[in-house]
Amino acid sequence: GAVVSQHPSRVICKSGTSVKIECRSLDFQATTMFWYRQFPKQSLMLMATSNEGSKATYEQGVEKDKFLINHASLTLSTLTVTSAHPEDSSFYICSARGGSGTDTQYFGPGTRLTVL
Amino acid sequence: QKEVEQNSGPLSVPEGAIASLNCTYSDRGSQSFFWYRQYSGKSPELIMSIYSNGDKEDGRFTAQLNKASQYVSLLIRDSQPSDSATYLCAVPPPGNQFYFGTGTSLTVIP
């Protein structure tokens, strides 16, 4: 149990385009979902926290207008990177909380974004 | 002060030895503690959770929690090369946040 999926696993796009990443909790209802970004050889950086049906809470320094987060249901959250630029190239990972252990976070497999 | 602190390493141990990973945290209100493992290029996976003072064992892994001293550790017995990864400590304080340490890089040398 407690499986989280992400789609796509890898995406390459041109500079200036927008990319949408989906995060789904497959076998539990996720009351909270988190979005992280990780650059090579660096630690996880929390971007935002989202609760179903409410606006996401963004970490300091993360542009809410650039990284649009929608958490429309208890099993789906999306992250849209708008007008992507090469510096947005990174490994984006979502996680979900609300499974068997209320504090436990389960991670999706991640999405590797490359902006040309 | 960071909410969760870990020695970034790298930590190297020979195959078959015990690897000891440590984590300290600042919020005394924290009630749950987690260890995740992250292989290079992959997302973190949950190894263990611990909620009470003392030891919790799961196979070759033992988590140790001392709330009075505000530390949690992970012991890996009979370390294998496949254990080589970055280990992340996570300590969510009451509320919605979830803080990770920066991770300790472990290399098990065959």
Backbone of each chain as ProteinMPNN parsed JSONL, in Angstrom:
{"seq_chain_A": "GAVVSQHPSRVICKSGTSVKIECRSLDFQATTMFWYRQFPKQSLMLMATSNEGSKATYEQGVEKDKFLINHASLTLSTLTVTSAHPEDSSFYICSARGGSGTDTQYFGPGTRLTVL", "coords_chain_A": {"N_chain_A": [[0.816, -1.202, 0.0], [0.188, 2.405, 0.037], [1.139, 3.834, -2.316], [2.58, 6.107, -4.527], [2.323, 7.793, -7.516], [3.923, 9.39, -10.31], [3.738, 11.485, -13.137], [4.862, 13.008, -16.11], [7.7, 10.712, -16.144], [9.953, 11.667, -17.174], [10.821, 14.588, -18.894], [11.44, 16.647, -21.651], [11.747, 19.901, -22.742], [11.219, 22.923, -24.647], [12.648, 26.135, -24.041], [10.55, 28.511, -22.5], [8.157, 27.218, -22.74], [5.376, 25.569, -21.082], [5.118, 23.149, -18.506], [3.417, 20.379, -17.241], [3.157, 18.462, -14.338], [2.018, 15.497, -12.939], [0.836, 14.157, -9.876], [-0.117, 11.371, -8.151], [-1.868, 9.713, -5.564], [-2.215, 6.372, -5.198], [-3.48, 4.367, -3.705], [-4.49, 5.425, -1.397], [-5.996, 8.15, 0.361], [-4.763, 11.305, 0.049], [-4.259, 13.695, 2.295], [-2.534, 15.768, 2.403], [-0.192, 17.045, 0.137], [3.14, 17.28, -1.057], [5.591, 19.184, -2.763], [8.783, 18.851, -4.09], [12.068, 19.906, -5.043], [15.07, 18.922, -6.527], [18.382, 19.474, -7.101], [21.306, 18.282, -8.861], [23.357, 16.351, -6.751], [22.583, 17.726, -4.519], [20.554, 18.492, -1.612], [17.116, 17.597, -0.887], [14.721, 20.075, -1.66], [12.092, 21.676, -0.296], [9.339, 22.861, -2.022], [6.615, 23.571, -1.96], [3.589, 23.156, -0.081], [0.575, 21.437, -0.225], [-2.876, 21.309, 0.449], [-5.818, 19.452, -0.035], [-8.222, 21.089, -1.95], [-7.561, 23.642, -1.114], [-5.493, 26.62, -1.299], [-2.056, 26.347, -2.231], [0.757, 26.362, -0.008], [3.597, 28.155, -0.292], [7.136, 27.831, -0.127], [9.635, 30.089, 1.082], [11.049, 32.127, -1.383], [10.22, 30.643, -3.544], [8.532, 31.011, -6.495], [5.204, 31.607, -6.745], [3.677, 32.188, -8.973], [5.062, 31.115, -10.988], [5.38, 28.444, -10.466], [2.785, 26.63, -10.512], [0.419, 25.177, -8.481], [-2.002, 22.727, -8.136], [-4.434, 21.138, -6.248], [-6.748, 19.316, -6.591], [-8.197, 17.101, -5.824], [-8.379, 14.394, -3.421], [-6.573, 12.587, -4.284], [-4.99, 13.552, -6.271], [-2.551, 15.816, -7.32], [-1.219, 18.583, -9.059], [1.645, 20.021, -10.59], [2.578, 22.808, -12.3], [5.015, 24.039, -14.295], [5.549, 27.089, -15.373], [6.372, 28.871, -18.346], [9.01, 27.77, -18.724], [12.521, 27.741, -18.055], [16.027, 27.154, -18.771], [17.293, 27.087, -16.247], [15.387, 25.99, -14.648], [15.569, 23.356, -14.959], [15.596, 20.294, -13.413], [15.157, 17.798, -10.829], [12.05, 16.884, -10.009], [10.045, 16.114, -7.325], [7.237, 14.608, -5.883], [5.357, 14.16, -2.873], [3.149, 12.4, -0.68], [0.884, 12.566, 2.001], [-1.044, 10.893, 4.446], [-1.676, 8.329, 4.553], [-1.535, 5.061, 5.956], [-0.07, 5.678, 8.251], [-0.443, 8.683, 9.82], [1.446, 10.711, 9.754], [3.325, 9.897, 8.014], [5.216, 10.285, 5.074], [4.967, 9.521, 1.682], [6.816, 9.01, -1.192], [6.672, 9.988, -4.626], [8.02, 8.674, -7.737], [9.438, 10.662, -8.974], [10.154, 13.314, -11.343], [12.079, 14.057, -14.04], [13.083, 17.002, -15.293], [14.104, 18.627, -18.17], [15.077, 21.56, -19.588], [15.508, 23.024, -22.616]], "CA_chain_A": [[0.0, 0.0, 0.0], [0.831, 3.718, 0.062], [1.878, 4.039, -3.562], [2.428, 7.416, -5.147], [2.853, 7.795, -8.877], [4.164, 10.677, -10.935], [3.77, 11.418, -14.594], [5.733, 11.984, -16.694], [8.925, 10.446, -15.397], [11.021, 12.462, -17.774], [10.296, 15.49, -19.915], [12.354, 17.62, -22.25], [10.923, 20.916, -23.392], [11.915, 24.123, -25.09], [12.538, 27.293, -23.164], [9.357, 29.307, -22.707], [6.947, 26.4, -22.7], [4.911, 25.167, -19.754], [5.131, 21.707, -18.288], [2.573, 19.96, -16.128], [3.549, 17.19, -13.717], [0.93, 14.967, -12.118], [1.183, 13.316, -8.732], [-1.311, 10.668, -7.706], [-1.809, 8.67, -4.547], [-2.972, 5.318, -5.872], [-4.246, 3.481, -2.833], [-4.899, 6.108, -0.185], [-6.377, 9.535, 0.16], [-3.692, 12.16, 0.54], [-4.76, 14.968, 2.816], [-1.515, 16.771, 2.103], [0.839, 16.67, -0.821], [4.296, 18.155, -1.032], [6.419, 19.22, -3.971], [10.188, 19.107, -3.829], [12.967, 20.018, -6.177], [16.404, 18.489, -6.13], [19.437, 19.638, -8.094], [22.305, 17.212, -8.714], [24.233, 16.295, -5.577], [22.092, 18.602, -3.462], [19.489, 17.882, -0.827], [15.735, 17.929, -1.245], [14.272, 21.399, -1.283], [10.641, 21.772, -0.32], [8.845, 24.011, -2.778], [5.288, 23.974, -1.518], [2.725, 22.187, 0.584], [-0.798, 21.695, -0.639], [-3.974, 20.535, 1.019], [-6.907, 19.319, -0.988], [-9.246, 22.112, -1.952], [-7.112, 24.965, -0.68], [-4.306, 27.112, -2.003], [-0.788, 25.807, -1.752], [1.642, 27.221, 0.766], [4.899, 28.109, -0.94], [8.304, 28.151, 0.685], [10.256, 31.367, 0.748], [11.9, 32.099, -2.559], [9.58, 29.9, -4.623], [7.564, 31.895, -7.139], [3.915, 30.948, -6.891], [3.137, 32.394, -10.316], [5.839, 30.302, -11.919], [5.128, 27.049, -10.119], [1.371, 26.577, -10.17], [0.054, 23.907, -7.864], [-3.427, 22.477, -7.99], [-4.704, 19.908, -5.493], [-8.199, 19.328, -6.783], [-8.84, 15.96, -5.179], [-7.553, 13.753, -2.402], [-5.628, 11.656, -4.895], [-4.278, 14.164, -7.395], [-2.006, 17.17, -7.276], [-0.415, 18.881, -10.246], [2.599, 21.129, -10.564], [2.832, 23.33, -13.636], [6.136, 24.966, -14.405], [5.168, 27.974, -16.462], [7.465, 29.555, -19.042], [10.21, 27.13, -18.189], [13.828, 28.164, -18.547], [17.036, 26.123, -18.473], [17.6, 27.006, -14.814], [14.335, 25.202, -14.004], [15.897, 21.944, -15.143], [15.83, 19.718, -12.086], [14.407, 16.594, -10.494], [10.898, 17.306, -9.224], [9.51, 14.954, -6.617], [6.095, 14.869, -5.028], [5.09, 13.175, -1.838], [1.79, 12.484, -0.178], [0.718, 12.159, 3.398], [-2.45, 10.608, 4.743], [-1.87, 6.89, 4.449], [-1.764, 4.294, 7.176], [0.467, 6.49, 9.338], [-0.873, 10.008, 9.403], [2.57, 11.602, 9.535], [4.259, 9.308, 7.062], [5.215, 10.779, 3.706], [5.358, 8.56, 0.655], [7.301, 9.764, -2.326], [6.558, 9.521, -5.988], [9.323, 8.324, -8.32], [10.138, 11.845, -9.463], [10.098, 13.726, -12.756], [13.295, 14.783, -14.429], [12.757, 18.039, -16.277], [15.216, 19.271, -18.87], [14.618, 22.664, -20.418], [16.583, 23.32, -23.586]], "C_chain_A": [[0.846, 1.247, 0.0], [1.723, 3.943, -1.154], [1.546, 5.4, -4.132], [3.058, 7.367, -6.535], [3.046, 9.23, -9.358], [4.241, 10.485, -12.434], [3.975, 12.813, -15.159], [6.964, 11.744, -15.828], [10.085, 11.3, -15.913], [10.4, 13.343, -18.844], [11.397, 16.447, -20.352], [11.51, 18.635, -22.988], [11.792, 22.094, -23.804], [11.699, 25.249, -24.107], [11.291, 28.103, -23.515], [8.059, 28.526, -22.682], [6.588, 26.067, -21.26], [4.838, 23.654, -19.667], [4.278, 21.376, -17.076], [3.02, 18.589, -15.651], [2.412, 16.755, -12.805], [1.462, 14.075, -11.019], [-0.104, 12.689, -8.216], [-1.013, 9.699, -6.569], [-2.753, 7.569, -5.01], [-3.865, 4.507, -4.935], [-4.571, 4.112, -1.488], [-5.267, 7.543, -0.527], [-5.352, 10.439, 0.834], [-4.262, 13.495, 1.008], [-3.793, 16.103, 2.484], [-0.542, 16.218, 1.077], [1.93, 17.724, -0.802], [5.019, 18.081, -2.377], [7.827, 19.641, -3.604], [10.927, 19.267, -5.143], [14.346, 19.61, -5.678], [17.358, 18.662, -7.299], [20.507, 18.582, -7.839], [23.203, 17.409, -7.506], [23.826, 17.289, -4.478], [20.926, 17.932, -2.747], [18.116, 18.289, -1.361], [15.409, 19.348, -0.808], [12.752, 21.452, -1.408], [10.227, 23.038, -1.057], [7.523, 24.507, -2.198], [4.569, 22.799, -0.887], [1.298, 22.482, 0.163], [-1.766, 20.749, 0.05], [-5.132, 20.548, 0.035], [-7.925, 20.436, -0.829], [-8.81, 23.482, -1.484], [-5.845, 25.354, -1.426], [-3.042, 26.535, -1.388], [-0.029, 26.853, -0.943], [3.048, 27.065, 0.206], [6.006, 28.467, 0.046], [8.906, 29.471, 0.199], [11.174, 31.199, -0.452], [11.333, 31.326, -3.732], [8.461, 30.761, -5.2], [6.255, 31.174, -7.39], [3.327, 31.113, -8.283], [3.892, 31.577, -11.355], [5.56, 28.822, -11.693], [3.694, 26.946, -9.592], [1.023, 25.192, -9.639], [-1.448, 23.853, -7.698], [-3.625, 21.144, -7.288], [-6.213, 19.74, -5.457], [-8.917, 18.183, -6.088], [-7.878, 15.343, -4.182], [-6.547, 12.775, -2.986], [-4.791, 12.28, -6.005], [-3.82, 15.573, -7.066], [-1.178, 17.375, -8.538], [0.48, 20.079, -9.983], [2.824, 21.556, -12.006], [3.973, 24.327, -13.559], [5.844, 25.845, -15.616], [6.394, 28.678, -17.036], [8.82, 29.051, -18.535], [11.478, 27.663, -18.848], [14.864, 27.122, -18.155], [17.352, 25.99, -16.982], [16.527, 26.268, -14.019], [14.569, 23.701, -14.169], [16.29, 21.349, -13.791], [15.041, 18.417, -11.973], [13.281, 17.027, -9.558], [10.233, 16.07, -8.623], [8.3, 15.378, -5.791], [6.035, 13.823, -3.93], [3.692, 13.411, -1.301], [1.733, 11.96, 1.237], [-0.762, 11.922, 3.651], [-2.758, 9.147, 4.616], [-2.081, 6.255, 5.795], [-1.22, 5.008, 8.405], [0.222, 7.935, 8.993], [0.284, 10.944, 9.148], [3.502, 11.111, 8.446], [4.1, 9.936, 5.69], [5.686, 9.679, 2.778], [5.679, 9.329, -0.61], [6.926, 9.122, -3.649], [7.943, 9.266, -6.55], [10.081, 9.507, -8.886], [9.97, 12.074, -10.954], [11.354, 14.524, -13.058], [12.955, 15.726, -15.569], [14.037, 18.623, -16.849], [14.646, 20.33, -19.789], [15.763, 23.089, -21.321], [16.669, 24.81, -23.891]], "O_chain_A": [[2.075, 1.173, -0.033], [2.918, 4.209, -1.021], [0.382, 5.794, -4.209], [4.203, 6.942, -6.691], [2.405, 10.158, -8.865], [4.736, 9.474, -12.933], [3.301, 13.74, -14.712], [7.228, 12.494, -14.888], [11.041, 11.604, -15.2], [9.55, 12.891, -19.612], [12.164, 16.971, -19.544], [10.644, 18.263, -23.78], [12.935, 22.238, -23.369], [10.678, 25.303, -23.422], [11.014, 28.35, -24.689], [6.978, 29.112, -22.61], [7.387, 26.256, -20.343], [4.531, 22.974, -20.646], [4.394, 22.004, -16.023], [3.235, 17.676, -16.448], [1.907, 17.54, -12.003], [2.422, 13.329, -11.214], [-1.061, 13.39, -7.886], [-0.03, 8.959, -6.609], [-3.948, 7.803, -5.194], [-4.91, 4.012, -5.358], [-4.894, 3.402, -0.536], [-4.889, 8.068, -1.574], [-5.111, 10.342, 2.037], [-4.691, 14.317, 0.199], [-4.2, 17.251, 2.308], [-0.127, 15.061, 1.152], [1.675, 18.905, -0.562], [5.045, 17.038, -3.03], [8.043, 20.635, -2.911], [10.475, 18.826, -6.2], [14.732, 19.917, -4.551], [17.168, 18.068, -8.36], [20.607, 18.049, -6.734], [23.737, 18.494, -7.276], [24.634, 17.642, -3.619], [20.383, 16.933, -3.219], [17.988, 19.204, -2.176], [15.779, 19.77, 0.288], [12.202, 21.291, -2.498], [10.699, 24.135, -0.759], [7.337, 25.704, -1.974], [4.887, 21.633, -1.12], [0.858, 23.631, 0.188], [-1.503, 19.557, 0.208], [-5.381, 21.548, -0.639], [-8.424, 20.698, 0.265], [-9.623, 24.406, -1.46], [-5.214, 24.532, -2.09], [-2.974, 26.273, -0.187], [-0.159, 28.057, -1.165], [3.617, 25.974, 0.229], [5.825, 29.301, 0.933], [8.702, 29.893, -0.939], [11.966, 30.26, -0.527], [11.911, 31.351, -4.818], [7.557, 31.186, -4.48], [6.21, 30.224, -8.172], [2.556, 30.264, -8.731], [3.41, 31.377, -12.47], [5.511, 28.043, -12.645], [3.428, 27.145, -8.406], [1.301, 24.175, -10.275], [-2.08, 24.783, -7.197], [-3.046, 20.134, -7.689], [-6.865, 19.986, -4.442], [-10.109, 18.278, -5.795], [-6.709, 15.722, -4.11], [-5.75, 12.195, -2.249], [-3.966, 11.598, -6.614], [-4.595, 16.407, -6.598], [-0.52, 16.454, -9.021], [0.124, 21.01, -9.261], [3.22, 20.743, -12.841], [3.899, 25.33, -12.848], [5.89, 25.378, -16.754], [7.325, 29.03, -16.312], [9.638, 29.802, -18.003], [11.497, 27.988, -20.035], [14.6, 26.289, -17.288], [17.647, 24.893, -16.509], [16.731, 25.952, -12.847], [13.855, 22.883, -13.589], [17.197, 21.84, -13.119], [14.353, 18.002, -12.906], [13.535, 17.482, -8.443], [9.906, 15.115, -9.326], [8.341, 16.387, -5.087], [6.599, 12.736, -4.056], [3.128, 14.494, -1.453], [2.448, 11.029, 1.61], [-1.62, 12.645, 3.144], [-3.92, 8.742, 4.572], [-2.724, 6.829, 6.674], [-1.825, 4.958, 9.476], [0.657, 8.379, 7.931], [0.13, 11.899, 8.388], [4.383, 11.849, 8.004], [2.983, 10.1, 5.2], [6.672, 8.995, 3.048], [4.913, 10.189, -1.045], [6.869, 7.899, -3.782], [8.941, 9.603, -5.912], [11.252, 9.374, -9.244], [9.685, 11.152, -11.718], [11.645, 15.531, -12.413], [12.589, 15.3, -16.664], [14.93, 19.053, -16.118], [13.831, 20.035, -20.663], [16.84, 23.462, -20.856], [17.513, 25.23, -24.683]]}, "seq_chain_B": "QKEVEQNSGPLSVPEGAIASLNCTYSDRGSQSFFWYRQYSGKSPELIMSIYSNGDKEDGRFTAQLNKASQYVSLLIRDSQPSDSATYLCAVPPPGNQFYFGTGTSLTVIP", "coords_chain_B": {"N_chain_B": [[19.26, 28.073, 13.75], [19.112, 24.891, 12.285], [16.224, 22.885, 11.692], [16.448, 20.134, 11.548], [19.317, 18.231, 11.776], [22.008, 16.618, 10.215], [25.002, 14.695, 9.889], [26.726, 15.273, 7.02], [28.512, 13.558, 5.911], [30.968, 12.234, 3.576], [30.222, 8.877, 4.687], [32.023, 6.019, 5.124], [32.054, 2.524, 5.197], [33.275, -0.796, 5.721], [32.172, -3.712, 3.963], [29.845, -5.718, 5.688], [30.217, -4.551, 8.129], [28.958, -2.427, 10.825], [26.945, 0.304, 10.135], [26.509, 3.562, 11.293], [24.241, 6.075, 11.621], [23.413, 9.396, 12.326], [21.145, 11.83, 13.738], [19.97, 14.985, 14.697], [17.45, 16.999, 16.234], [15.402, 19.964, 16.546], [12.87, 20.67, 17.487], [11.073, 20.125, 20.282], [8.516, 19.258, 20.416], [8.057, 17.381, 18.493], [6.79, 14.251, 17.425], [7.017, 12.08, 15.827], [9.258, 10.188, 13.802], [11.393, 9.676, 11.089], [13.223, 7.626, 8.823], [14.631, 7.806, 5.659], [15.756, 6.409, 2.583], [17.773, 7.27, -0.157], [18.637, 6.548, -3.32], [21.078, 7.39, -5.79], [19.814, 9.579, -8.182], [17.255, 8.727, -7.835], [14.031, 8.815, -6.152], [13.309, 9.445, -2.632], [12.876, 6.66, -0.383], [10.89, 5.188, 2.099], [12.348, 3.881, 5.012], [12.198, 3.356, 7.796], [10.084, 4.104, 10.582], [9.743, 5.715, 13.719], [8.396, 6.133, 16.942], [8.465, 6.06, 19.671], [10.566, 6.371, 22.579], [13.675, 4.614, 22.612], [14.645, 1.525, 21.052], [13.972, 0.363, 17.746], [13.59, -2.354, 15.726], [14.104, -3.634, 12.453], [14.659, -6.082, 10.494], [17.851, -5.784, 9.186], [18.079, -3.233, 10.01], [18.068, -0.797, 12.599], [16.376, 1.571, 14.393], [16.967, 4.223, 16.62], [15.747, 6.138, 19.249], [15.947, 9.047, 21.182], [14.344, 11.122, 22.985], [14.776, 12.951, 25.014], [17.377, 13.808, 24.624], [17.103, 14.636, 22.105], [17.732, 13.267, 19.707], [17.948, 11.025, 16.951], [18.799, 7.921, 15.638], [20.15, 5.705, 13.128], [20.973, 2.411, 12.7], [22.753, 0.214, 10.676], [23.134, -3.052, 10.276], [25.539, -5.577, 9.332], [26.394, -4.415, 6.857], [25.821, -3.886, 3.384], [27.003, -3.599, -0.011], [24.835, -2.707, -1.511], [23.551, -1.078, 0.217], [24.637, 1.359, -0.057], [24.0, 4.679, -0.307], [22.154, 7.764, 0.052], [21.072, 8.778, 3.19], [18.225, 9.983, 4.673], [17.007, 11.885, 7.315], [13.931, 12.535, 8.825], [11.834, 14.74, 10.518], [8.87, 15.578, 11.465], [7.426, 18.388, 12.896], [4.664, 19.173, 15.132], [1.808, 19.949, 13.228], [1.801, 21.111, 9.836], [4.216, 21.073, 8.473], [7.21, 19.459, 7.251], [10.225, 18.431, 7.936], [13.328, 17.727, 6.49], [16.568, 16.355, 7.053], [19.774, 17.186, 5.648], [20.865, 14.924, 4.74], [22.894, 11.949, 4.884], [25.611, 10.67, 3.248], [26.303, 7.398, 2.476], [28.739, 4.961, 1.92], [29.35, 1.664, 1.207], [31.979, -0.412, 1.322], [33.098, -2.989, -0.731]], "CA_chain_B": [[19.495, 26.636, 13.907], [18.299, 24.089, 11.407], [15.292, 22.048, 12.419], [16.985, 18.767, 11.562], [20.715, 18.245, 11.36], [22.683, 15.341, 9.994], [26.354, 14.761, 9.367], [26.571, 15.001, 5.59], [29.442, 12.515, 5.49], [30.52, 10.852, 3.371], [30.553, 7.84, 5.638], [32.423, 4.787, 4.443], [32.238, 1.373, 6.07], [33.513, -2.012, 4.951], [31.062, -4.659, 3.88], [29.694, -6.55, 6.879], [30.327, -3.731, 9.342], [27.767, -1.671, 11.236], [26.938, 1.724, 9.78], [25.742, 4.328, 12.275], [23.846, 7.378, 11.087], [22.831, 10.172, 13.418], [20.311, 12.974, 13.381], [19.447, 15.74, 15.841], [16.341, 17.858, 15.846], [15.277, 21.093, 17.471], [11.519, 20.87, 18.02], [10.772, 19.119, 21.306], [7.142, 18.791, 20.242], [7.982, 16.339, 17.466], [6.35, 12.972, 17.971], [7.285, 10.984, 14.899], [10.605, 10.318, 13.259], [11.47, 8.793, 9.934], [14.443, 7.49, 8.032], [14.438, 7.498, 4.249], [16.963, 6.112, 1.811], [17.678, 7.79, -1.513], [19.701, 6.179, -4.242], [21.396, 8.454, -6.742], [18.897, 9.697, -9.311], [15.934, 8.197, -7.487], [13.362, 9.541, -5.076], [13.476, 8.778, -1.337], [11.955, 5.595, -0.001], [10.805, 5.054, 3.544], [12.954, 2.692, 5.608], [11.659, 3.087, 9.128], [9.518, 5.165, 11.384], [9.826, 5.417, 15.148], [7.571, 7.096, 17.657], [8.709, 5.983, 21.118], [11.966, 6.26, 22.993], [14.213, 3.266, 22.626], [15.068, 0.94, 19.788], [13.008, -0.348, 16.916], [14.379, -3.154, 14.796], [13.432, -4.18, 11.279], [15.705, -6.738, 9.711], [19.203, -5.303, 9.493], [17.984, -1.829, 10.413], [17.587, -0.454, 13.93], [16.25, 2.998, 14.677], [17.063, 4.515, 18.047], [15.213, 7.456, 19.529], [16.131, 9.595, 22.529], [13.663, 12.419, 22.933], [15.384, 13.873, 25.986], [18.579, 14.358, 23.988], [16.678, 15.116, 20.788], [18.435, 12.657, 18.59], [17.467, 9.749, 16.426], [19.879, 7.318, 14.863], [19.852, 4.508, 12.344], [22.074, 1.467, 12.602], [22.616, -0.798, 9.633], [24.044, -4.173, 10.577], [25.955, -6.382, 8.175], [26.231, -3.498, 5.72], [26.03, -4.449, 2.061], [27.208, -2.547, -1.025], [23.542, -2.185, -1.948], [23.105, -0.066, 1.176], [25.266, 2.633, -0.414], [22.94, 5.621, -0.679], [22.029, 8.884, 0.983], [20.029, 8.507, 4.178], [17.586, 11.224, 5.099], [16.242, 11.873, 8.552], [12.795, 13.453, 8.739], [11.199, 14.951, 11.823], [7.798, 16.552, 11.328], [6.874, 18.944, 14.134], [3.202, 19.245, 15.065], [1.404, 20.875, 12.177], [1.828, 20.622, 8.474], [5.548, 21.04, 7.893], [7.92, 18.182, 7.284], [11.604, 18.833, 7.728], [14.337, 16.704, 6.233], [17.965, 16.699, 7.152], [20.431, 17.27, 4.345], [21.21, 13.574, 4.336], [24.238, 11.414, 5.072], [25.992, 9.774, 2.163], [26.944, 6.174, 2.963], [29.347, 4.062, 0.943], [29.78, 0.386, 1.771], [33.084, -0.854, 0.471], [33.141, -4.455, -0.788]], "C_chain_B": [[18.555, 25.873, 12.995], [17.403, 23.187, 12.234], [15.808, 20.625, 12.581], [18.414, 18.821, 11.045], [21.28, 16.838, 11.272], [24.116, 15.619, 9.566], [26.287, 14.357, 7.888], [27.496, 13.903, 5.091], [30.436, 13.044, 4.479], [31.013, 9.901, 4.447], [30.888, 6.574, 4.852], [32.617, 3.682, 5.464], [32.532, 0.157, 5.207], [32.292, -2.913, 4.981], [31.045, -5.544, 5.125], [29.759, -5.781, 8.179], [28.989, -3.087, 9.683], [27.948, -0.22, 10.831], [26.033, 2.449, 10.763], [25.49, 5.735, 11.742], [23.092, 8.136, 12.168], [22.104, 11.415, 12.929], [19.893, 13.667, 14.675], [18.363, 16.683, 15.35], [16.093, 18.899, 16.914], [13.906, 21.204, 18.134], [11.155, 19.761, 19.008], [9.36, 18.558, 21.185], [6.996, 17.684, 19.219], [7.676, 14.996, 18.094], [6.664, 11.797, 17.059], [8.572, 11.269, 14.145], [10.776, 9.262, 12.173], [12.879, 8.767, 9.363], [14.064, 7.078, 6.622], [15.796, 7.203, 3.621], [16.747, 6.639, 0.397], [18.897, 7.352, -2.305], [19.884, 7.319, -5.241], [20.423, 8.441, -7.918], [17.506, 9.176, -9.057], [15.309, 9.04, -6.384], [13.531, 8.773, -3.76], [12.452, 7.67, -1.112], [12.023, 5.434, 1.511], [11.457, 3.76, 4.012], [12.266, 2.362, 6.915], [11.023, 4.336, 9.707], [9.628, 4.742, 12.841], [9.12, 6.523, 15.903], [7.883, 7.15, 19.152], [10.195, 5.913, 21.405], [12.417, 4.812, 22.974], [14.591, 2.827, 21.23], [13.893, 0.298, 19.069], [13.795, -1.057, 15.826], [13.517, -3.651, 13.645], [14.504, -4.775, 10.386], [17.079, -6.252, 10.132], [19.216, -3.864, 10.005], [17.453, -1.695, 11.844], [17.542, 1.054, 14.058], [16.281, 3.181, 16.185], [16.603, 5.948, 18.272], [15.462, 7.832, 20.979], [15.556, 11.005, 22.511], [14.287, 13.424, 23.899], [16.605, 14.552, 25.38], [18.303, 14.843, 22.573], [17.558, 14.554, 19.673], [17.774, 11.344, 18.209], [18.578, 9.193, 15.54], [19.38, 6.092, 14.111], [21.113, 3.658, 12.285], [21.765, 0.464, 11.503], [23.641, -1.875, 9.924], [24.376, -4.921, 9.303], [25.793, -5.57, 6.892], [26.608, -4.175, 4.407], [26.297, -3.307, 1.07], [25.903, -1.924, -1.503], [22.952, -1.175, -0.964], [23.712, 1.314, 0.873], [24.207, 3.572, -0.987], [23.055, 6.829, 0.242], [20.851, 8.612, 1.901], [19.522, 9.823, 4.748], [16.8, 10.99, 6.377], [15.108, 12.898, 8.405], [12.095, 13.529, 10.091], [10.103, 15.988, 11.651], [7.346, 17.075, 12.687], [5.357, 18.939, 14.036], [2.779, 20.291, 14.034], [1.675, 20.283, 10.814], [3.224, 20.447, 7.898], [6.207, 19.678, 8.043], [9.351, 18.501, 6.955], [12.506, 17.63, 7.524], [15.711, 17.246, 6.577], [18.56, 16.729, 5.753], [20.897, 15.906, 3.859], [22.658, 13.219, 4.605], [24.529, 10.426, 3.959], [26.782, 8.597, 2.733], [27.496, 5.375, 1.792], [29.804, 2.813, 1.675], [30.795, -0.215, 0.806], [33.16, -2.374, 0.458], [34.472, -4.991, -0.291]], "O_chain_B": [[17.36, 26.16, 12.932], [17.766, 22.772, 13.335], [15.624, 19.997, 13.624], [18.678, 19.397, 9.989], [21.053, 15.994, 12.139], [24.406, 16.648, 8.956], [25.855, 13.255, 7.55], [27.309, 13.374, 3.996], [30.737, 14.237, 4.518], [32.077, 10.095, 5.036], [30.106, 6.127, 4.013], [33.274, 3.885, 6.485], [32.075, 0.091, 4.066], [31.488, -2.87, 5.913], [32.078, -6.052, 5.56], [29.391, -6.308, 9.229], [28.02, -3.191, 8.931], [28.962, 0.407, 11.139], [24.919, 2.001, 11.034], [26.426, 6.48, 11.453], [22.231, 7.574, 12.845], [22.4, 11.967, 11.869], [19.507, 13.006, 15.639], [18.364, 17.108, 14.194], [16.523, 18.74, 18.056], [13.788, 21.767, 19.222], [10.955, 18.61, 18.621], [9.039, 17.523, 21.768], [5.918, 17.104, 19.088], [8.216, 14.639, 19.141], [6.584, 10.643, 17.481], [8.928, 12.418, 13.885], [10.357, 8.114, 12.324], [13.617, 9.751, 9.417], [13.292, 6.143, 6.409], [16.833, 7.687, 4.073], [15.67, 6.474, -0.177], [20.029, 7.73, -2.004], [18.968, 8.099, -5.498], [20.234, 7.413, -8.567], [16.664, 9.179, -9.955], [15.975, 9.869, -5.764], [13.859, 7.587, -3.772], [11.319, 7.739, -1.588], [13.092, 5.533, 2.114], [11.168, 2.683, 3.492], [11.808, 1.239, 7.125], [11.379, 5.463, 9.363], [9.609, 3.552, 13.155], [9.227, 7.699, 15.555], [7.607, 8.148, 19.819], [10.982, 5.452, 20.578], [11.647, 3.901, 23.278], [14.828, 3.647, 20.343], [12.963, -0.228, 19.681], [14.567, -0.436, 15.095], [12.362, -4.035, 13.83], [15.168, -4.07, 9.626], [17.426, -6.305, 11.311], [20.266, -3.348, 10.388], [16.517, -2.388, 12.243], [18.547, 1.735, 13.857], [15.696, 2.396, 16.932], [17.025, 6.862, 17.563], [15.22, 7.04, 21.89], [16.208, 11.953, 22.075], [14.315, 14.622, 23.617], [16.834, 15.741, 25.604], [19.185, 15.401, 21.921], [18.053, 15.287, 18.816], [17.143, 10.666, 19.019], [19.212, 9.93, 14.785], [18.331, 5.527, 14.423], [22.177, 4.122, 11.875], [20.657, -0.064, 11.415], [24.848, -1.652, 9.834], [23.619, -4.911, 8.332], [25.125, -6.006, 5.954], [27.577, -4.929, 4.33], [25.862, -2.177, 1.293], [25.868, -0.746, -1.86], [21.972, -0.498, -1.274], [23.332, 2.312, 1.485], [23.599, 3.288, -2.02], [23.939, 6.899, 1.096], [19.764, 8.259, 1.444], [20.288, 10.654, 5.236], [16.037, 10.031, 6.5], [15.327, 14.004, 7.91], [11.804, 12.51, 10.717], [10.392, 17.184, 11.689], [6.928, 16.294, 13.542], [4.815, 18.72, 12.952], [3.337, 21.388, 13.986], [1.768, 19.063, 10.671], [3.39, 19.727, 6.913], [5.799, 18.858, 8.865], [9.667, 18.811, 5.807], [12.459, 16.654, 8.273], [15.986, 18.435, 6.417], [17.908, 16.336, 4.786], [21.279, 15.752, 2.699], [23.54, 14.077, 4.562], [23.787, 9.465, 3.754], [27.805, 8.785, 3.391], [26.806, 5.145, 0.8], [30.555, 2.894, 2.647], [30.499, -0.484, -0.359], [33.276, -2.993, 1.515], [34.681, -6.204, -0.27]]}, "name": "protein", "num_of_chains": 2, "seq": "GAVVSQHPSRVICKSGTSVKIECRSLDFQATTMFWYRQFPKQSLMLMATSNEGSKATYEQGVEKDKFLINHASLTLSTLTVTSAHPEDSSFYICSARGGSGTDTQYFGPGTRLTVLQKEVEQNSGPLSVPEGAIASLNCTYSDRGSQSFFWYRQYSGKSPELIMSIYSNGDKEDGRFTAQLNKASQYVSLLIRDSQPSDSATYLCAVPPPGNQFYFGTGTSLTVIP"}
